[in-house]
Amino acid sequence: MKNTKRLSLSLLIIFCSYLFPSQTSGADSLLDYFGELSYPAYKSFIVSAYYSPLPCQSRYVTGSYDGDIRLNGRGTNGADGTEVYPGMIAAPKSFPFGTKLYIPGIGITAVHDRGGAIVHAGERSNAYDRLDVWMGYGDIGLTRALNWGKRTVSATVYGKTDAVEESIELPGYSPNEAIPNECNLGSNPAVESQVDELEVMASEFDVDLDENFSFTLSLGAEGERVRTLQEELRNFNYYKGEITGVYDETTVHAVFKFQQARGIIEDEADFGAGVFGPKTSSEMNFLISLRNETRVLVAAATSVYMEQKTMLAETVDDDDVLLAAELGFGDESEEVVKLQNFLKDMGYFDHPYYTQYYGEVTQAAVLSFQLDNEIVSTGADVGAGRVGPSTLDLINSFS
């Protein structure tokens, strides 16, 4: 009976190749045209490789961590929520999550992810369906991905079945590679030390660090977590509505726009679009960490500047200071006369006599002084023509 079915299938392929030459160019296309007939099925695929970058790698394919994030994403989970593991497959939507395949050089693995570049045969000049294989974290994953490159292979598709067990054949594969322990913030001493240092500095300079997201949210959720998410989406200019604490359609759209902008989701029809899941929260946590670091560094720099200014004020007597305060257009005092006298000595003030009024002549002289000393670049710069902090410090340094 089986031989009769196989003979019938062979005759059907030959017959259809005459009737539908443009649709049935080969067994793969015939299966696509009529749908999968049975498992196991034997198909050709274009198989590329990707990995998840980590911040302490020795090298990056684009030259930087951020560049590799944009190229590969920051994957910790597949589109169906499965934690990534070497050999895991991203496939077109026609392959349900959990579909088992045998790919030479990779082993028996399963589909758990999607992707913008993962398309069907005939799309974007691909002769066959496109698959993407996750090769690991950090330097190990990058090396494997580069060694694999992009290949056309003949694979066996088993479908969704528990009868076939996964078995990975990647060179040097270890199940522990599913954990990003090479650069994990919780286990890498150097990175862990940087995090601790940031927290200490934040405490020292009284900077509040924003909390990371560690939960999943979707349409219909309510509460403080949703409110926090809406506030962050507003901070990043994706959420325009009121902060309601309700994960409504407006919130779904805002999350999708964030996902789309960060390269997590390509289309609203993609799996996970508008859902605040592991990949999306990981990307938002990354941006929050950058913001926290910036806040601390700005606070530290401001503190150092204020300390230096205080020390300078304490070491200089008021009698030794040429000008005691900042001056601007319209001011009228003896301090203006001192300023005009200084500018006259420096060759900038050419009015025949001094006045107590800070007018256009004085303003123009101050601007010339600032331009020559590179305090401002143009007359349109903030502080141009005014004796502000930088100009005042420089003038008093001549006294």
BALOBA-1460 file (C-alpha; in Angstrom, 3 decimals):
// residues 399
<rec num="1" residu="m" x="0.000" y="0.000" z="0.000"/>
<rec num="2" residu="k" x="2.826" y="2.408" z="0.902"/>
<rec num="3" residu="n" x="4.623" y="1.681" z="-2.376"/>
<rec num="4" residu="t" x="1.383" y="2.393" z="-4.259"/>
<rec num="5" residu="k" x="1.089" y="5.789" z="-2.472"/>
<rec num="6" residu="r" x="4.684" y="6.669" z="-3.300"/>
<rec num="7" residu="l" x="4.196" y="5.712" z="-6.939"/>
<rec num="8" residu="s" x="1.030" y="7.799" z="-7.085"/>
<rec num="9" residu="l" x="2.878" y="10.770" z="-5.573"/>
<rec num="10" residu="s" x="5.686" y="10.456" z="-8.123"/>
<rec num="11" residu="l" x="3.188" y="10.363" z="-10.980"/>
<rec num="12" residu="l" x="1.400" y="13.361" z="-9.453"/>
<rec num="13" residu="i" x="4.654" y="15.353" z="-9.352"/>
<rec num="14" residu="i" x="5.393" y="14.561" z="-13.019"/>
<rec num="15" residu="f" x="1.805" y="15.308" z="-14.058"/>
<rec num="16" residu="c" x="1.676" y="18.625" z="-12.190"/>
<rec num="17" residu="s" x="5.045" y="19.724" z="-13.523"/>
<rec num="18" residu="y" x="3.420" y="19.818" z="-16.956"/>
<rec num="19" residu="l" x="0.176" y="21.414" z="-15.813"/>
<rec num="20" residu="f" x="1.672" y="23.961" z="-13.405"/>
<rec num="21" residu="p" x="5.311" y="24.557" z="-14.476"/>
<rec num="22" residu="s" x="5.580" y="27.929" z="-12.695"/>
<rec num="23" residu="q" x="4.121" y="26.660" z="-9.418"/>
<rec num="24" residu="t" x="5.681" y="23.194" z="-9.148"/>
<rec num="25" residu="s" x="9.372" y="23.598" z="-9.941"/>
<rec num="26" residu="g" x="10.625" y="20.746" z="-7.750"/>
<rec num="27" residu="a" x="9.314" y="18.591" z="-4.905"/>
<rec num="28" residu="d" x="9.635" y="21.408" z="-2.330"/>
<rec num="29" residu="s" x="7.435" y="23.715" z="-4.377"/>
<rec num="30" residu="l" x="4.919" y="20.952" z="-4.945"/>
<rec num="31" residu="l" x="4.590" y="20.381" z="-1.216"/>
<rec num="32" residu="d" x="4.171" y="24.134" z="-0.710"/>
<rec num="33" residu="y" x="1.576" y="24.267" z="-3.470"/>
<rec num="34" residu="f" x="-0.579" y="21.395" z="-2.170"/>
<rec num="35" residu="g" x="0.392" y="21.669" z="1.524"/>
<rec num="36" residu="e" x="2.487" y="19.193" z="3.529"/>
<rec num="37" residu="l" x="1.403" y="15.714" z="2.555"/>
<rec num="38" residu="s" x="3.055" y="13.693" z="5.318"/>
<rec num="39" residu="y" x="5.886" y="13.619" z="7.833"/>
<rec num="40" residu="p" x="8.753" y="13.258" z="7.729"/>
<rec num="41" residu="a" x="9.077" y="15.744" z="4.870"/>
<rec num="42" residu="y" x="12.350" y="16.475" z="3.102"/>
<rec num="43" residu="k" x="12.903" y="20.114" z="2.225"/>
<rec num="44" residu="s" x="15.706" y="22.457" z="1.265"/>
<rec num="45" residu="f" x="16.235" y="25.591" z="3.358"/>
<rec num="46" residu="i" x="18.483" y="28.632" z="3.387"/>
<rec num="47" residu="v" x="19.884" y="28.579" z="6.918"/>
<rec num="48" residu="s" x="21.604" y="31.621" z="8.454"/>
<rec num="49" residu="a" x="22.903" y="32.112" z="11.993"/>
<rec num="50" residu="y" x="22.535" y="34.716" z="14.738"/>
<rec num="51" residu="y" x="23.605" y="35.156" z="18.359"/>
<rec num="52" residu="s" x="22.978" y="37.343" z="21.421"/>
<rec num="53" residu="p" x="25.699" y="39.967" z="22.080"/>
<rec num="54" residu="l" x="27.015" y="40.574" z="25.595"/>
<rec num="55" residu="p" x="28.701" y="43.766" z="26.885"/>
<rec num="56" residu="c" x="32.099" y="42.236" z="27.696"/>
<rec num="57" residu="q" x="32.967" y="40.387" z="24.484"/>
<rec num="58" residu="s" x="36.471" y="40.498" z="23.058"/>
<rec num="59" residu="r" x="35.142" y="41.465" z="19.599"/>
<rec num="60" residu="y" x="31.957" y="42.384" z="17.728"/>
<rec num="61" residu="v" x="31.074" y="41.766" z="14.103"/>
<rec num="62" residu="t" x="30.014" y="45.425" z="13.647"/>
<rec num="63" residu="g" x="32.823" y="46.728" z="15.858"/>
<rec num="64" residu="s" x="30.624" y="47.594" z="18.860"/>
<rec num="65" residu="y" x="28.180" y="46.063" z="21.327"/>
<rec num="66" residu="d" x="25.375" y="48.446" z="20.326"/>
<rec num="67" residu="g" x="25.968" y="47.687" z="16.649"/>
<rec num="68" residu="d" x="25.662" y="43.943" z="17.199"/>
<rec num="69" residu="i" x="22.515" y="44.510" z="19.279"/>
<rec num="70" residu="r" x="20.952" y="46.316" z="16.329"/>
<rec num="71" residu="l" x="22.053" y="43.526" z="13.968"/>
<rec num="72" residu="n" x="21.128" y="40.480" z="16.081"/>
<rec num="73" residu="g" x="18.739" y="41.758" z="18.738"/>
<rec num="74" residu="r" x="19.105" y="41.193" z="22.462"/>
<rec num="75" residu="g" x="17.471" y="37.731" z="22.468"/>
<rec num="76" residu="t" x="16.971" y="35.915" z="25.739"/>
<rec num="77" residu="n" x="13.727" y="34.219" z="24.694"/>
<rec num="78" residu="g" x="12.151" y="33.052" z="21.474"/>
<rec num="79" residu="a" x="8.915" y="34.542" z="20.179"/>
<rec num="80" residu="d" x="6.946" y="31.810" z="21.959"/>
<rec num="81" residu="g" x="8.651" y="32.590" z="25.282"/>
<rec num="82" residu="t" x="11.120" y="29.681" z="25.218"/>
<rec num="83" residu="e" x="14.526" y="30.589" z="26.644"/>
<rec num="84" residu="v" x="17.091" y="30.624" z="23.859"/>
<rec num="85" residu="y" x="19.466" y="27.699" z="23.459"/>
<rec num="86" residu="p" x="22.130" y="26.908" z="20.860"/>
<rec num="87" residu="g" x="20.472" y="25.307" z="17.835"/>
<rec num="88" residu="m" x="17.044" y="26.868" z="18.424"/>
<rec num="89" residu="i" x="15.283" y="27.750" z="15.158"/>
<rec num="90" residu="a" x="13.540" y="30.899" z="13.937"/>
<rec num="91" residu="a" x="11.242" y="29.935" z="11.041"/>
<rec num="92" residu="p" x="8.458" y="31.435" z="8.900"/>
<rec num="93" residu="k" x="4.923" y="31.419" z="10.293"/>
<rec num="94" residu="s" x="3.963" y="28.361" z="8.226"/>
<rec num="95" residu="f" x="6.049" y="26.296" z="10.669"/>
<rec num="96" residu="p" x="4.214" y="26.140" z="14.026"/>
<rec num="97" residu="f" x="6.173" y="26.623" z="17.230"/>
<rec num="98" residu="g" x="7.470" y="23.258" z="18.381"/>
<rec num="99" residu="t" x="8.045" y="21.907" z="14.843"/>
<rec num="100" residu="k" x="10.999" y="19.489" z="14.958"/>
<rec num="101" residu="l" x="13.653" y="19.427" z="12.234"/>
<rec num="102" residu="y" x="16.912" y="17.640" z="11.562"/>
<rec num="103" residu="i" x="19.474" y="20.028" z="10.057"/>
<rec num="104" residu="p" x="22.898" y="18.578" z="9.146"/>
<rec num="105" residu="g" x="25.595" y="20.208" z="11.253"/>
<rec num="106" residu="i" x="23.092" y="21.366" z="13.870"/>
<rec num="107" residu="g" x="21.149" y="18.262" z="14.843"/>
<rec num="108" residu="i" x="17.533" y="17.701" z="15.743"/>
<rec num="109" residu="t" x="16.084" y="20.955" z="16.977"/>
<rec num="110" residu="a" x="12.792" y="22.865" z="17.118"/>
<rec num="111" residu="v" x="11.136" y="26.112" z="16.006"/>
<rec num="112" residu="h" x="10.605" y="28.673" z="18.789"/>
<rec num="113" residu="d" x="11.231" y="32.044" z="17.152"/>
<rec num="114" residu="r" x="10.284" y="34.346" z="14.269"/>
<rec num="115" residu="g" x="12.106" y="37.265" z="12.656"/>
<rec num="116" residu="g" x="11.829" y="40.003" z="10.069"/>
<rec num="117" residu="a" x="14.369" y="38.305" z="7.760"/>
<rec num="118" residu="i" x="12.789" y="34.851" z="8.163"/>
<rec num="119" residu="v" x="10.677" y="34.574" z="5.017"/>
<rec num="120" residu="h" x="9.176" y="32.015" z="2.659"/>
<rec num="121" residu="a" x="10.656" y="30.853" z="-0.634"/>
<rec num="122" residu="g" x="10.327" y="33.480" z="-3.350"/>
<rec num="123" residu="e" x="10.451" y="36.424" z="-0.932"/>
<rec num="124" residu="r" x="13.483" y="38.747" z="-0.905"/>
<rec num="125" residu="s" x="15.167" y="36.635" z="-3.618"/>
<rec num="126" residu="n" x="15.267" y="33.505" z="-1.439"/>
<rec num="127" residu="a" x="15.017" y="30.293" z="-3.463"/>
<rec num="128" residu="y" x="13.901" y="28.335" z="-0.380"/>
<rec num="129" residu="d" x="12.256" y="28.989" z="2.970"/>
<rec num="130" residu="r" x="14.631" y="30.866" z="5.284"/>
<rec num="131" residu="l" x="15.607" y="29.626" z="8.755"/>
<rec num="132" residu="d" x="17.760" y="31.312" z="11.386"/>
<rec num="133" residu="v" x="19.687" y="29.308" z="13.997"/>
<rec num="134" residu="w" x="20.602" y="30.777" z="17.394"/>
<rec num="135" residu="m" x="24.261" y="29.974" z="18.046"/>
<rec num="136" residu="g" x="24.800" y="31.179" z="21.620"/>
<rec num="137" residu="y" x="25.783" y="34.153" z="23.759"/>
<rec num="138" residu="g" x="28.867" y="36.350" z="23.544"/>
<rec num="139" residu="d" x="32.139" y="35.352" z="21.908"/>
<rec num="140" residu="i" x="31.208" y="31.662" z="21.647"/>
<rec num="141" residu="g" x="27.942" y="32.422" z="19.890"/>
<rec num="142" residu="l" x="29.554" y="34.982" z="17.581"/>
<rec num="143" residu="t" x="32.321" y="32.560" z="16.547"/>
<rec num="144" residu="r" x="29.814" y="29.819" z="15.780"/>
<rec num="145" residu="a" x="27.551" y="32.205" z="13.850"/>
<rec num="146" residu="l" x="30.445" y="33.477" z="11.715"/>
<rec num="147" residu="n" x="31.686" y="29.934" z="11.043"/>
<rec num="148" residu="w" x="28.213" y="28.867" z="9.950"/>
<rec num="149" residu="g" x="27.479" y="31.913" z="7.807"/>
<rec num="150" residu="k" x="24.556" y="31.217" z="5.454"/>
<rec num="151" residu="r" x="24.067" y="27.831" z="3.788"/>
<rec num="152" residu="t" x="21.571" y="25.964" z="1.661"/>
<rec num="153" residu="v" x="20.885" y="22.595" z="3.277"/>
<rec num="154" residu="s" x="18.535" y="19.644" z="2.866"/>
<rec num="155" residu="a" x="16.677" y="19.036" z="6.124"/>
<rec num="156" residu="t" x="14.135" y="16.620" z="7.510"/>
<rec num="157" residu="v" x="10.930" y="18.113" z="8.921"/>
<rec num="158" residu="y" x="9.183" y="15.936" z="11.528"/>
<rec num="159" residu="g" x="6.358" y="18.334" z="12.432"/>
<rec num="160" residu="k" x="5.117" y="18.871" z="16.002"/>
<rec num="161" residu="t" x="5.745" y="15.561" z="17.677"/>
<rec num="162" residu="d" x="6.941" y="14.217" z="21.021"/>
<rec num="163" residu="a" x="8.165" y="11.053" z="19.327"/>
<rec num="164" residu="v" x="11.339" y="12.826" z="18.139"/>
<rec num="165" residu="e" x="13.737" y="14.166" z="20.791"/>
<rec num="166" residu="e" x="16.011" y="17.124" z="20.215"/>
<rec num="167" residu="s" x="19.712" y="16.362" z="19.938"/>
<rec num="168" residu="i" x="22.174" y="19.187" z="19.198"/>
<rec num="169" residu="e" x="25.350" y="18.452" z="17.229"/>
<rec num="170" residu="l" x="27.034" y="21.890" z="17.297"/>
<rec num="171" residu="p" x="30.829" y="21.740" z="17.794"/>
<rec num="172" residu="g" x="31.734" y="22.219" z="21.457"/>
<rec num="173" residu="y" x="28.073" y="22.505" z="22.457"/>
<rec num="174" residu="s" x="27.236" y="22.613" z="26.160"/>
<rec num="175" residu="p" x="23.704" y="22.927" z="27.596"/>
<rec num="176" residu="n" x="25.105" y="25.553" z="30.006"/>
<rec num="177" residu="e" x="25.442" y="27.941" z="27.059"/>
<rec num="178" residu="a" x="21.741" y="28.710" z="27.346"/>
<rec num="179" residu="i" x="22.753" y="30.797" z="30.385"/>
<rec num="180" residu="p" x="24.640" y="34.030" z="29.543"/>
<rec num="181" residu="n" x="27.235" y="33.329" z="32.243"/>
<rec num="182" residu="e" x="30.132" y="34.686" z="30.174"/>
<rec num="183" residu="c" x="29.006" y="38.283" z="30.720"/>
<rec num="184" residu="n" x="25.997" y="37.891" z="32.988"/>
<rec num="185" residu="l" x="25.664" y="40.915" z="35.303"/>
<rec num="186" residu="g" x="25.063" y="38.527" z="38.144"/>
<rec num="187" residu="s" x="28.133" y="36.354" z="37.609"/>
<rec num="188" residu="n" x="30.769" y="38.411" z="35.811"/>
<rec num="189" residu="p" x="32.954" y="40.081" z="38.490"/>
<rec num="190" residu="a" x="33.990" y="43.038" z="36.317"/>
<rec num="191" residu="v" x="30.468" y="43.920" z="35.215"/>
<rec num="192" residu="e" x="29.044" y="43.215" z="38.655"/>
<rec num="193" residu="s" x="31.614" y="45.630" z="40.108"/>
<rec num="194" residu="q" x="30.508" y="48.340" z="37.642"/>
<rec num="195" residu="v" x="26.870" y="47.894" z="38.673"/>
<rec num="196" residu="d" x="27.787" y="48.106" z="42.355"/>
<rec num="197" residu="e" x="29.879" y="51.214" z="41.718"/>
<rec num="198" residu="l" x="26.974" y="52.882" z="39.908"/>
<rec num="199" residu="e" x="24.648" y="52.169" z="42.844"/>
<rec num="200" residu="v" x="27.206" y="53.566" z="45.311"/>
<rec num="201" residu="m" x="27.651" y="56.723" z="43.229"/>
<rec num="202" residu="a" x="23.885" y="57.122" z="42.924"/>
<rec num="203" residu="s" x="23.586" y="56.984" z="46.702"/>
<rec num="204" residu="e" x="26.489" y="59.393" z="47.174"/>
<rec num="205" residu="f" x="25.045" y="62.009" z="44.817"/>
<rec num="206" residu="d" x="21.429" y="61.424" z="45.881"/>
<rec num="207" residu="v" x="20.298" y="60.131" z="42.481"/>
<rec num="208" residu="d" x="17.232" y="57.882" z="42.306"/>
<rec num="209" residu="l" x="17.778" y="54.943" z="39.961"/>
<rec num="210" residu="d" x="14.771" y="53.765" z="37.971"/>
<rec num="211" residu="e" x="13.752" y="50.153" z="38.566"/>
<rec num="212" residu="n" x="13.999" y="47.512" z="35.839"/>
<rec num="213" residu="f" x="10.987" y="45.627" z="34.511"/>
<rec num="214" residu="s" x="10.787" y="41.951" z="35.476"/>
<rec num="215" residu="f" x="7.250" y="41.027" z="34.437"/>
<rec num="216" residu="t" x="5.086" y="40.377" z="31.372"/>
<rec num="217" residu="l" x="1.997" y="42.459" z="30.552"/>
<rec num="218" residu="s" x="-0.625" y="42.309" z="27.818"/>
<rec num="219" residu="l" x="-4.046" y="43.597" z="26.784"/>
<rec num="220" residu="g" x="-6.498" y="43.669" z="29.701"/>
<rec num="221" residu="a" x="-3.924" y="43.890" z="32.509"/>
<rec num="222" residu="e" x="-4.484" y="46.530" z="35.191"/>
<rec num="223" residu="g" x="-2.594" y="47.972" z="38.111"/>
<rec num="224" residu="e" x="0.537" y="49.800" z="39.191"/>
<rec num="225" residu="r" x="2.796" y="47.803" z="36.856"/>
<rec num="226" residu="v" x="0.784" y="48.960" z="33.839"/>
<rec num="227" residu="r" x="0.915" y="52.525" z="35.135"/>
<rec num="228" residu="t" x="4.712" y="52.309" z="35.430"/>
<rec num="229" residu="l" x="4.946" y="50.906" z="31.901"/>
<rec num="230" residu="q" x="2.783" y="53.721" z="30.503"/>
<rec num="231" residu="e" x="4.966" y="56.294" z="32.237"/>
<rec num="232" residu="e" x="8.126" y="54.806" z="30.730"/>
<rec num="233" residu="l" x="6.553" y="54.613" z="27.276"/>
<rec num="234" residu="r" x="5.664" y="58.290" z="27.655"/>
<rec num="235" residu="n" x="9.268" y="59.050" z="28.696"/>
<rec num="236" residu="f" x="10.435" y="57.416" z="25.459"/>
<rec num="237" residu="n" x="7.757" y="59.315" z="23.499"/>
<rec num="238" residu="y" x="5.683" y="56.293" z="22.447"/>
<rec num="239" residu="y" x="2.642" y="56.681" z="24.705"/>
<rec num="240" residu="k" x="0.454" y="59.764" z="24.172"/>
<rec num="241" residu="g" x="-2.595" y="58.931" z="26.293"/>
<rec num="242" residu="e" x="-3.450" y="59.391" z="29.948"/>
<rec num="243" residu="i" x="-1.719" y="57.318" z="32.628"/>
<rec num="244" residu="t" x="-4.601" y="55.016" z="33.512"/>
<rec num="245" residu="g" x="-3.036" y="51.797" z="34.764"/>
<rec num="246" residu="v" x="-5.122" y="49.876" z="32.212"/>
<rec num="247" residu="y" x="-3.408" y="47.954" z="29.390"/>
<rec num="248" residu="d" x="-5.816" y="49.087" z="26.659"/>
<rec num="249" residu="e" x="-5.531" y="49.335" z="22.877"/>
<rec num="250" residu="t" x="-3.625" y="52.617" z="23.184"/>
<rec num="251" residu="t" x="-1.021" y="50.896" z="25.359"/>
<rec num="252" residu="v" x="-0.864" y="47.934" z="22.959"/>
<rec num="253" residu="h" x="-0.122" y="50.314" z="20.067"/>
<rec num="254" residu="a" x="2.518" y="52.186" z="22.085"/>
<rec num="255" residu="v" x="4.273" y="48.914" z="22.986"/>
<rec num="256" residu="f" x="4.165" y="47.825" z="19.340"/>
<rec num="257" residu="k" x="5.712" y="51.124" z="18.157"/>
<rec num="258" residu="f" x="8.474" y="50.666" z="20.753"/>
<rec num="259" residu="q" x="9.038" y="47.077" z="19.559"/>
<rec num="260" residu="q" x="9.105" y="48.166" z="15.936"/>
<rec num="261" residu="a" x="11.557" y="51.023" z="16.582"/>
<rec num="262" residu="r" x="13.909" y="48.720" z="18.530"/>
<rec num="263" residu="g" x="13.826" y="45.949" z="15.911"/>
<rec num="264" residu="i" x="11.951" y="43.441" z="18.103"/>
<rec num="265" residu="i" x="8.807" y="43.211" z="15.965"/>
<rec num="266" residu="e" x="8.440" y="44.070" z="12.284"/>
<rec num="267" residu="d" x="4.671" y="44.012" z="11.753"/>
<rec num="268" residu="e" x="1.523" y="44.284" z="13.891"/>
<rec num="269" residu="a" x="0.549" y="40.816" z="12.686"/>
<rec num="270" residu="d" x="3.741" y="39.279" z="14.120"/>
<rec num="271" residu="f" x="3.536" y="37.044" z="17.163"/>
<rec num="272" residu="g" x="3.987" y="39.095" z="20.344"/>
<rec num="273" residu="a" x="3.224" y="42.472" z="18.758"/>
<rec num="274" residu="g" x="1.912" y="44.830" z="21.451"/>
<rec num="275" residu="v" x="2.724" y="42.366" z="24.247"/>
<rec num="276" residu="f" x="5.225" y="43.534" z="26.865"/>
<rec num="277" residu="g" x="7.114" y="40.231" z="27.013"/>
<rec num="278" residu="p" x="10.693" y="39.141" z="27.815"/>
<rec num="279" residu="k" x="12.363" y="40.573" z="24.698"/>
<rec num="280" residu="t" x="10.569" y="43.900" z="25.013"/>
<rec num="281" residu="s" x="11.238" y="44.280" z="28.735"/>
<rec num="282" residu="s" x="14.908" y="43.386" z="28.192"/>
<rec num="283" residu="e" x="15.257" y="46.143" z="25.587"/>
<rec num="284" residu="m" x="13.504" y="48.680" z="27.794"/>
<rec num="285" residu="n" x="15.714" y="47.702" z="30.752"/>
<rec num="286" residu="f" x="18.753" y="48.340" z="28.569"/>
<rec num="287" residu="l" x="17.566" y="51.892" z="27.800"/>
<rec num="288" residu="i" x="16.723" y="52.491" z="31.463"/>
<rec num="289" residu="s" x="20.212" y="51.382" z="32.489"/>
<rec num="290" residu="l" x="21.740" y="53.895" z="30.050"/>
<rec num="291" residu="r" x="19.532" y="56.632" z="31.491"/>
<rec num="292" residu="n" x="20.507" y="55.711" z="35.051"/>
<rec num="293" residu="e" x="24.180" y="55.819" z="34.145"/>
<rec num="294" residu="t" x="23.785" y="59.225" z="32.491"/>
<rec num="295" residu="r" x="22.013" y="60.642" z="35.548"/>
<rec num="296" residu="v" x="24.763" y="59.488" z="37.878"/>
<rec num="297" residu="l" x="27.564" y="60.789" z="35.644"/>
<rec num="298" residu="v" x="25.877" y="64.188" z="35.269"/>
<rec num="299" residu="a" x="25.367" y="64.408" z="39.037"/>
<rec num="300" residu="a" x="29.003" y="63.490" z="39.651"/>
<rec num="301" residu="a" x="30.288" y="66.049" z="37.123"/>
<rec num="302" residu="t" x="28.047" y="68.760" z="38.605"/>
<rec num="303" residu="s" x="29.303" y="67.959" z="42.082"/>
<rec num="304" residu="v" x="32.938" y="68.219" z="40.993"/>
<rec num="305" residu="y" x="32.263" y="71.561" z="39.269"/>
<rec num="306" residu="m" x="30.555" y="73.014" z="42.331"/>
<rec num="307" residu="e" x="33.371" y="71.847" z="44.591"/>
<rec num="308" residu="q" x="35.977" y="73.451" z="42.348"/>
<rec num="309" residu="k" x="33.973" y="76.681" z="42.195"/>
<rec num="310" residu="t" x="33.631" y="76.747" z="45.983"/>
<rec num="311" residu="m" x="37.364" y="76.111" z="46.452"/>
<rec num="312" residu="l" x="38.194" y="78.923" z="44.027"/>
<rec num="313" residu="a" x="35.882" y="81.327" z="45.847"/>
<rec num="314" residu="e" x="37.468" y="80.431" z="49.179"/>
<rec num="315" residu="t" x="41.020" y="81.025" z="47.926"/>
<rec num="316" residu="v" x="40.347" y="84.387" z="46.243"/>
<rec num="317" residu="d" x="39.727" y="87.513" z="48.294"/>
<rec num="318" residu="d" x="36.936" y="89.812" z="47.178"/>
<rec num="319" residu="d" x="39.462" y="92.652" z="46.940"/>
<rec num="320" residu="d" x="41.406" y="90.671" z="44.324"/>
<rec num="321" residu="v" x="38.333" y="90.109" z="42.124"/>
<rec num="322" residu="l" x="37.785" y="92.564" z="39.274"/>
<rec num="323" residu="l" x="34.041" y="91.919" z="38.980"/>
<rec num="324" residu="a" x="31.928" y="90.725" z="41.887"/>
<rec num="325" residu="a" x="28.898" y="89.538" z="39.955"/>
<rec num="326" residu="e" x="27.516" y="88.633" z="36.534"/>
<rec num="327" residu="l" x="26.411" y="91.480" z="34.262"/>
<rec num="328" residu="g" x="24.068" y="91.794" z="31.288"/>
<rec num="329" residu="f" x="22.415" y="94.218" z="28.904"/>
<rec num="330" residu="g" x="20.518" y="96.976" z="30.753"/>
<rec num="331" residu="d" x="22.494" y="96.752" z="34.013"/>
<rec num="332" residu="e" x="23.630" y="100.052" z="35.503"/>
<rec num="333" residu="s" x="26.246" y="100.184" z="38.264"/>
<rec num="334" residu="e" x="29.875" y="100.868" z="39.150"/>
<rec num="335" residu="e" x="30.583" y="97.233" z="38.179"/>
<rec num="336" residu="v" x="29.787" y="98.147" z="34.569"/>
<rec num="337" residu="v" x="32.442" y="100.880" z="34.692"/>
<rec num="338" residu="k" x="34.975" y="98.296" z="35.915"/>
<rec num="339" residu="l" x="33.981" y="95.999" z="33.052"/>
<rec num="340" residu="q" x="34.322" y="98.764" z="30.475"/>
<rec num="341" residu="n" x="37.715" y="99.720" z="31.858"/>
<rec num="342" residu="f" x="38.885" y="96.093" z="31.600"/>
<rec num="343" residu="l" x="37.603" y="95.800" z="28.031"/>
<rec num="344" residu="k" x="39.283" y="99.091" z="27.123"/>
<rec num="345" residu="d" x="42.638" y="97.806" z="28.420"/>
<rec num="346" residu="m" x="42.157" y="94.591" z="26.424"/>
<rec num="347" residu="g" x="41.388" y="96.539" z="23.228"/>
<rec num="348" residu="y" x="37.689" y="95.694" z="22.913"/>
<rec num="349" residu="f" x="35.895" y="98.809" z="24.254"/>
<rec num="350" residu="d" x="36.415" y="101.821" z="21.935"/>
<rec num="351" residu="h" x="33.812" y="104.234" z="23.309"/>
<rec num="352" residu="p" x="35.362" y="107.666" z="24.124"/>
<rec num="353" residu="y" x="34.297" y="107.509" z="27.782"/>
<rec num="354" residu="y" x="33.061" y="105.108" z="30.431"/>
<rec num="355" residu="t" x="29.469" y="104.949" z="31.625"/>
<rec num="356" residu="q" x="27.604" y="102.973" z="34.259"/>
<rec num="357" residu="y" x="25.231" y="101.598" z="31.646"/>
<rec num="358" residu="y" x="25.576" y="98.161" z="29.997"/>
<rec num="359" residu="g" x="24.415" y="99.119" z="26.503"/>
<rec num="360" residu="e" x="24.999" y="97.954" z="22.940"/>
<rec num="361" residu="v" x="28.626" y="99.136" z="22.831"/>
<rec num="362" residu="t" x="29.482" y="97.204" z="25.990"/>
<rec num="363" residu="q" x="27.542" y="94.180" z="24.760"/>
<rec num="364" residu="a" x="29.431" y="94.163" z="21.450"/>
<rec num="365" residu="a" x="32.779" y="94.476" z="23.264"/>
<rec num="366" residu="v" x="31.938" y="91.536" z="25.564"/>
<rec num="367" residu="l" x="30.924" y="89.433" z="22.551"/>
<rec num="368" residu="s" x="34.236" y="90.135" z="20.784"/>
<rec num="369" residu="f" x="36.094" y="89.154" z="23.968"/>
<rec num="370" residu="q" x="34.071" y="85.904" z="24.201"/>
<rec num="371" residu="l" x="34.621" y="84.994" z="20.536"/>
<rec num="372" residu="d" x="38.389" y="85.525" z="20.759"/>
<rec num="373" residu="n" x="38.541" y="83.368" z="23.889"/>
<rec num="374" residu="e" x="36.206" y="80.686" z="22.451"/>
<rec num="375" residu="i" x="33.605" y="81.088" z="25.184"/>
<rec num="376" residu="v" x="30.929" y="81.283" z="22.463"/>
<rec num="377" residu="s" x="31.015" y="80.393" z="18.768"/>
<rec num="378" residu="t" x="28.518" y="82.915" z="17.408"/>
<rec num="379" residu="g" x="26.439" y="85.852" z="18.554"/>
<rec num="380" residu="a" x="23.409" y="83.551" z="18.599"/>
<rec num="381" residu="d" x="24.839" y="81.275" z="21.316"/>
<rec num="382" residu="v" x="23.330" y="81.274" z="24.767"/>
<rec num="383" residu="g" x="25.165" y="83.843" z="26.901"/>
<rec num="384" residu="a" x="26.682" y="85.684" z="23.950"/>
<rec num="385" residu="g" x="27.339" y="89.360" z="24.840"/>
<rec num="386" residu="r" x="26.622" y="88.727" z="28.521"/>
<rec num="387" residu="v" x="29.056" y="88.345" z="31.424"/>
<rec num="388" residu="g" x="27.912" y="84.924" z="32.604"/>
<rec num="389" residu="p" x="29.784" y="82.396" z="34.798"/>
<rec num="390" residu="s" x="32.455" y="81.406" z="32.241"/>
<rec num="391" residu="t" x="33.096" y="84.967" z="31.087"/>
<rec num="392" residu="l" x="33.186" y="86.249" z="34.679"/>
<rec num="393" residu="d" x="35.706" y="83.578" z="35.705"/>
<rec num="394" residu="l" x="37.953" y="84.403" z="32.743"/>
<rec num="395" residu="i" x="37.842" y="88.167" z="33.385"/>
<rec num="396" residu="n" x="38.673" y="87.698" z="37.056"/>
<rec num="397" residu="s" x="41.559" y="85.411" z="36.150"/>
<rec num="398" residu="f" x="43.282" y="88.492" z="34.673"/>
<rec num="399" residu="s" x="43.095" y="90.393" z="37.955"/>
